[in-house]
């Protein structure tokens, strides 16, 4: 396998964004003007920008391994929080904080955790697949068309799955639609706003790494974890 100078830093930042987003999602629901979204929405769209950068520079096969790494890290975070919640609390901590506060912030139901993991996995792979295919169709030109186009698809899959699995039946249809629409518009808006920065990061990584991957013969099966040639 070829060794890249900056891939490990990109991977670390990607996983950090996922973990912080999961924590912020549990901590607070934000009402910002007409928008209503969980706190993690402020940062989570950055994970899709990382996904775009990874697929554009290193190819779908490498992005696939990073997506699985992020999935494992998110699952470990959720499992750890759940196990800690089951352990008996210390008396002084119970008086200062208490299990009620812990559960209110971190004790997400199994349904929400499952929704988050499924939505992340499906949305991330949809994003990477669309970007890789659009790159082949455009011959590597017009980066903005594939970063925004892939985000429109990936975030639609992610947001629709998460909102429907986590909250259907617990919220009214009107509120459910408001949460979905607010999350989706905000996430896509972040992608569009960060497009100039995405151009800079992609260009810098291609120069430093000496790679510009085209997935001409890549196996797009999300479960094929081997790294295939994508040049």
C-alpha positions as CSV (number, residue, x, y, z in Angstrom):
1,X,0.0,0.0,0.0
2,X,1.1,3.5,-0.8
3,X,1.9,5.7,2.2
4,X,0.4,9.2,2.2
5,X,1.8,12.1,4.2
6,X,-1.5,13.7,5.4
7,X,-4.1,10.9,5.2
8,X,-3.8,10.0,8.9
9,X,-4.5,13.7,9.9
10,X,-7.5,13.8,7.7
11,X,-8.8,10.6,9.2
12,X,-8.2,11.8,12.7
13,X,-10.0,15.1,12.1
14,X,-12.9,13.2,10.4
15,X,-13.4,10.9,13.4
16,X,-13.1,13.8,15.8
17,X,-15.9,15.7,14.0
18,X,-18.2,12.6,14.2
19,X,-17.7,12.1,17.9
20,X,-18.1,15.8,18.8
21,X,-21.2,16.0,16.6
22,X,-22.7,13.0,18.4
23,X,-22.1,14.6,21.8
24,X,-23.5,17.9,20.7
25,X,-26.6,16.3,19.2
26,X,-27.5,14.8,22.5
27,X,-26.7,18.0,24.5
28,X,-29.1,20.6,23.0
29,X,-31.9,21.3,20.4
30,X,-31.3,24.7,18.9
31,X,-33.9,27.2,17.6
32,X,-32.2,29.7,15.4
33,X,-34.8,32.0,13.7
34,X,-37.0,29.7,11.5
35,X,-34.5,26.8,11.9
36,X,-34.8,24.0,14.4
37,X,-32.0,21.5,14.7
38,X,-29.9,19.5,17.1
39,X,-26.6,20.9,18.3
40,X,-24.6,18.4,16.3
41,X,-25.9,19.9,13.1
42,X,-23.5,22.8,13.5
43,X,-20.5,20.6,13.0
44,X,-21.8,17.4,11.3
45,X,-21.9,18.9,7.8
46,X,-18.1,19.2,8.0
47,X,-17.9,15.4,8.0
48,X,-19.4,15.5,4.5
49,X,-16.8,18.0,3.4
50,X,-14.2,15.6,4.7
51,X,-15.9,12.8,2.8
52,X,-15.8,14.9,-0.4
53,X,-12.1,15.6,0.1
54,X,-11.2,12.0,0.8
55,X,-13.1,10.7,-2.3
56,X,-11.9,13.4,-4.6
57,X,-8.2,13.1,-3.6
58,X,-7.7,9.5,-2.5
59,X,-10.6,7.7,-4.2
60,X,-13.6,5.8,-3.1
61,X,-11.7,2.8,-1.8
62,X,-9.8,4.9,0.7
63,X,-13.0,6.9,1.6
64,X,-14.7,3.6,2.2
65,X,-12.2,2.5,4.9
66,X,-12.4,5.9,6.6
67,X,-16.2,5.8,6.6
68,X,-16.0,2.4,8.3
69,X,-13.5,3.7,10.8
70,X,-15.9,6.6,11.7
71,X,-18.7,4.2,12.0
72,X,-16.7,2.0,14.4
73,X,-15.7,5.1,16.5
74,X,-19.3,6.3,16.7
75,X,-20.5,2.9,17.7
76,X,-17.8,2.7,20.4
77,X,-18.8,6.2,21.7
78,X,-22.4,5.2,22.0
79,X,-21.6,1.8,23.6
80,X,-19.3,3.4,26.2
81,X,-21.9,6.1,27.1
82,X,-24.5,3.3,27.5
83,X,-22.3,1.1,29.7
84,X,-21.3,4.0,31.9
85,X,-24.9,4.9,32.4
86,X,-25.6,1.4,33.7
87,X,-22.8,1.5,36.3
88,X,-23.7,2.5,39.9
89,X,-23.1,6.2,40.5
90,X,-20.9,7.6,43.3
91,X,-22.8,9.3,46.1
92,X,-21.2,12.8,45.9
93,X,-21.5,12.8,42.1
94,X,-25.1,11.9,42.4
95,X,-25.8,14.9,44.6
96,X,-23.9,17.3,42.3
97,X,-25.0,16.0,39.0
98,X,-27.2,12.9,39.2
99,X,-28.3,10.2,36.8
100,X,-31.2,12.3,35.7
101,X,-28.9,14.9,34.2
102,X,-26.7,12.3,32.7
103,X,-29.5,10.5,31.0
104,X,-31.0,13.8,29.8
105,X,-27.9,14.7,28.0
106,X,-26.1,11.5,27.1
107,X,-28.7,8.8,27.7
108,X,-30.0,8.7,24.1
109,X,-32.5,5.9,23.5
110,X,-31.4,2.8,21.5
111,X,-33.7,4.1,18.8
112,X,-31.8,7.4,18.4
113,X,-28.4,5.7,18.5
114,X,-29.5,3.2,15.9
115,X,-31.0,6.0,13.7
116,X,-27.7,8.0,13.9
117,X,-25.5,5.0,12.9
118,X,-27.8,3.9,10.1
119,X,-28.1,7.4,8.7
120,X,-24.4,8.1,8.9
121,X,-23.5,4.9,7.2
122,X,-26.0,5.2,4.3
123,X,-25.5,8.9,3.8
124,X,-21.7,8.8,3.8
125,X,-21.6,6.0,1.2
126,X,-24.2,7.7,-0.9
127,X,-22.1,10.9,-0.8
128,X,-18.9,9.1,-1.8
129,X,-20.5,7.0,-4.5
130,X,-22.1,10.0,-6.2
131,X,-19.0,12.1,-6.0
132,X,-16.8,9.4,-7.5
133,X,-19.2,8.7,-10.4
134,X,-19.6,12.5,-11.1
135,X,-15.8,12.8,-11.2
136,X,-15.7,10.2,-14.0
137,X,-18.6,11.8,-15.8
138,X,-17.0,15.3,-15.7
139,X,-13.4,14.1,-16.3
140,X,-12.3,15.7,-13.1
141,X,-13.6,19.2,-14.1
142,X,-16.0,21.4,-12.2
143,X,-15.3,20.2,-8.7
144,X,-18.2,22.3,-7.3
145,X,-20.7,20.2,-9.2
146,X,-19.7,17.0,-7.5
147,X,-19.1,18.3,-4.0
148,X,-22.5,20.0,-3.9
149,X,-24.3,17.3,-6.0
150,X,-23.0,14.5,-3.8
151,X,-24.0,16.5,-0.6
152,X,-27.5,17.0,-1.9
153,X,-27.9,13.3,-2.2
154,X,-25.9,12.2,0.8
155,X,-27.4,14.7,3.2
156,X,-30.9,13.9,1.9
157,X,-30.4,10.2,2.7
158,X,-28.8,10.9,6.0
159,X,-31.3,13.4,7.3
160,X,-34.4,11.5,6.0
161,X,-33.3,8.3,7.6
162,X,-32.3,9.9,10.9
163,X,-35.4,11.9,11.4
164,X,-37.8,9.2,10.3
165,X,-36.1,6.4,12.4
166,X,-35.5,8.5,15.5
167,X,-38.6,10.6,15.8
168,X,-41.4,9.2,13.6
169,X,-44.4,8.6,15.9
170,X,-43.0,10.8,18.7
171,X,-43.4,14.2,16.9
172,X,-46.3,15.7,15.0
173,X,-46.0,15.6,11.2
174,X,-45.5,19.4,11.1
175,X,-42.6,19.4,13.6
176,X,-41.0,16.3,12.0
177,X,-41.0,18.1,8.6
178,X,-39.6,21.3,10.2
179,X,-36.8,19.4,11.8
180,X,-36.0,17.5,8.5
181,X,-36.2,20.7,6.4
182,X,-34.1,22.8,8.8
183,X,-31.4,20.1,9.1
184,X,-31.2,19.5,5.4
185,X,-31.1,23.1,4.3
186,X,-28.5,24.0,7.0
187,X,-26.3,21.1,6.0
188,X,-26.4,21.8,2.3
189,X,-25.9,25.5,3.0
190,X,-22.7,24.8,4.9
191,X,-21.4,22.7,2.0
192,X,-22.1,25.5,-0.5
193,X,-20.6,28.1,1.9
194,X,-17.4,26.1,2.3
195,X,-16.9,25.3,-1.4
196,X,-14.0,27.8,-1.8
197,X,-12.3,26.3,1.2
198,X,-12.9,22.8,-0.2
199,X,-11.2,23.9,-3.4
200,X,-8.1,25.1,-1.4
201,X,-7.9,21.9,0.7
202,X,-8.4,19.6,-2.3
203,X,-5.8,21.4,-4.4
204,X,-3.2,21.4,-1.5
205,X,-3.7,17.7,-0.8
206,X,-3.3,16.7,-4.4
207,X,-0.1,18.7,-4.7
208,X,1.4,17.3,-1.4
209,X,0.2,13.7,-1.9
210,X,0.9,13.6,-5.6
211,X,-2.4,11.9,-6.3
212,X,-5.7,12.7,-8.1
213,X,-7.8,9.5,-7.9
214,X,-10.2,8.4,-10.6
215,X,-12.3,5.4,-9.7
216,X,-12.3,3.9,-13.2
217,X,-12.0,0.3,-12.0
218,X,-13.1,0.5,-8.3
219,X,-15.4,-2.0,-6.7
220,X,-18.1,0.2,-5.2
221,X,-19.4,-2.5,-2.8
222,X,-19.3,-0.7,0.6
223,X,-18.4,-4.0,2.3
224,X,-15.3,-4.6,0.2
225,X,-12.7,-3.1,2.6
226,X,-9.6,-3.9,0.6
227,X,-8.0,-0.8,-1.0
228,X,-8.2,-1.1,-4.8
229,X,-6.4,0.9,-7.4
230,X,-8.2,4.1,-8.2
231,X,-5.7,6.0,-10.3
